Amino acid sequence: MEWLTAPFEVTFVQRALWAGILVSAICALAGTWVVLRGMAFLGDAMSHGLLPGVAVAALLGGNLMAGALVSAALMTAGVTALGRTPGLSQDTGIGLLFVGMLSLGVIIVSRSQSFAVDLTGFLFGDVLAVRESDLVLLGAALLLALAVAVLGHRAFLALAFDARKAQTLGLRPRLAHAVLLGLLALAIVASFHIVGTLLVLGLLIAPPAAALPWARSVRGVMLLAAALGTVATFGGLLLSWHLRTAAGASVSALAVSLFFLSHLASGARHRRRAPRTGLPAATPRLTAATPATRPDEA
């Protein structure tokens, strides 16, 4: 029992655990829509697109999160604008912004001779260096994300189900998409200094994807994803303490492992329930990019 509790008797590990729980909740609110709408590439592009703002903030001695927020806002505006450009696919626009922002960030970093440590923290995070002020900011970010998720739930669901039907219902799908991008940006900005941009997708995508086979509603996916993210945080910090591995990477790797375990268990469950004819059992559930709920459900 001491093996489980000893690491969390240390103050900085306790703060890391609370930070991971808050980040898991924020990522569950945004990551569920990322998984349902097949927006993983966009999430990856936005996480790496934070580098210019973070680099400028670090060189000027400013707040890194404020710099990341500026970059996230620019990425969101750019993705929204390019998405409305005739003859240009959304993936192409996202890819161009991804490369452009990352290149700009590397150029800014190359102008500094002492940026290596900061860049490492940006890429991989430092969950064990979380301060009490960071917990306050994460709490505020969670409240804001929860408000956006609740107020925009019907519009987000209609957009994921059928954008044309959302337009018919007067839910303004373009505005809903822009707000959803803002929610995604908020989750990434709140998470990058905890697990880093290279690992943020672990908490953003893996828990909702792991929850998908077991949930019957969008809210169910969010709740289960938050729980799985918390488990990954606790287990990752525990393994990091005893095995002396990188904490952020351990959390992210465990989250991805939970995804594979979830889908292996789901596959085994469906094979057991399959009729003797060999046909797959028909069990209604949510699937990525094709939500099985109507705009007035979930």
Order of alpha helices (4+ residues) and beta strands (2+ residues): alpha-alpha-alpha-alpha-alpha-alpha-alpha-alpha-alpha-alpha-alpha-alpha-alpha-alpha
